């Protein structure tokens, strides 16, 4: 929460807050702070079977 409050969380290069909603099926690059990166792809349970 401290990272969100300080504006240190970025999704696809843009600063986000707690109201950000991921798009289903899209791949996002997430950054928390200076060094923590991750790539996230959300899929529905129906399409993952």
For each residue, the residues with C-beta under 8 A, 3 or more apart:
1: 4 5
2: 5 6
3: 6 8 9 32 33
4: 1 7 8 9 16 17 18
5: 1 2
6: 2 3
7: 4 15
8: 3 4 32 33
9: 3 4 15 16 30 31 32
10: 13 14 15 16 30 31
11: 14 16 20 22 28 29 30 31
12: 28 29
13: 10 29
14: 10 11
15: 7 9 10
16: 4 9 10 11 20
17: 4 20
18: 4
19:
20: 11 16 17
21:
22: 11 26 28 40 42
23: 26 28 42
24: 42 43 44
25: 41 42 43 44 47
26: 22 23 41 42
27: 39 40 41
28: 11 12 22 23 39 40 41
29: 11 12 13 37 38 39 40
30: 9 10 11 37 38 39 40
31: 9 10 11 36 37
32: 3 8 9 36
33: 3 8 36
34:
35:
36: 31 32 33
37: 29 30 31
38: 29 30
39: 27 28 29 30
40: 22 27 28 29 30
41: 25 26 27 28
42: 22 23 24 25 26
43: 24 25 47 48
44: 24 25 47 48
45: 48 49
46: 49
47: 25 43 44
48: 43 44 45
49: 45 46
